[in-house]
């Protein structure tokens, strides 16, 4: 397994990690990112070059399109289907520095099984379920190409990519699974695509599990994700087990006390993992708990929500072990962005000079720059970048 880092800029950062800790971040300069004309946008990923990506709704808010932002400019990454009726998004942090962006998009291919599939929960508007196949995509050099499912499957989902061009996600196969909850019919496996145009390859699951998903990959080839049953194809019992795949072997992470919603979201180059876990008795996921699993430990530890909250998800981690996420009231409402560092969860939702509220911090790069969602003073949902002021 290749362990060297192909990008000198990150190699320098790795060297700095050995020399001490980053100075405490106290405040941020918040910049709203221009939408594609609609009133709903969010940044879900930011790399070390400052390229943010996520989604924005178009002018009539009928669909959302995968969007990138850089140097004050916005870029509509397009869709795999009719752009007027197809949604697309970059739903997870993508740490690639070589211009590769991955995500999901509806296509013009009819879904013969009438499933909602995982994509439905990441889209909005009247076309969120348009009866078409949803596919993972790889975007580079100005073009979006589909990532095909396993043989016999209809849908796929791309979540993460590393600097070697390896992409991870999940994909259906041809097996009708009686653990699926209608309208889902086909089981799905955690998969990798690439480098290049290599087809989907399934990863092993835990025990007798039938379905699962991969959510993130680092440059050492370590992959994180979930293993469980088909269920609703988006968490819950599909996420019975939180998993680390290392050298092709599925390793069940420890420290989880509920058989659902156990979902790693990100892994850094050290092998530190963050995400969220279920709470016993809370099958509906109204009381999710954020976690971190250090590479030096075999057990996940909880990240406490902000004071007064009972729901938290850790969404990303950088090489300084700074963790960002969202902390909310029960059911994921009244949310605030948080930064966790050295065992302390800090509220970063309100910043000097910005009249809105940062409701979620979706990703953080190695320079401490954060992207996510804000609600501005007029109540409009905006994508943002927050730059630390040391």
Buried (B, 14 or more C-beta within 10 A) or exposed (E): EEEEBEBEEBEEBBEBBEEEEBEEBEBBBBBBBBBBBBBBBBBBBBBBEBBBBBBBBBEEBBBBBBBBBBEEEBBBBBBBBBBEBBBBBBBBBBBBBEEBBBBBBBBEBEBEBEBBBBBBBBBBBEBBBBEBBBBBBBBBEEEBEBBBBBEEBBBBBBBBBBBBBBBBBBBBBEBEBEBBBEBBBBBBBBBBBBEEEEBBEBBBBBEEBBBBBBBBBBBBBBBBBBBBBBBBBBBBBBBBBBBBBBEEEBBBBEBBEBBBBBBBBBBBBBBBBBBBBBBEEBBEBBBBBBBBBBBEEEEBEBBBBBEEBBBBBBBBBBBBBBBBBBBBBEEBEBBBBBBBBEEEBBBBBBBEEBEBBBBBBBBBBBBBBBBBBBBBEEEBBBBBBBBBEE
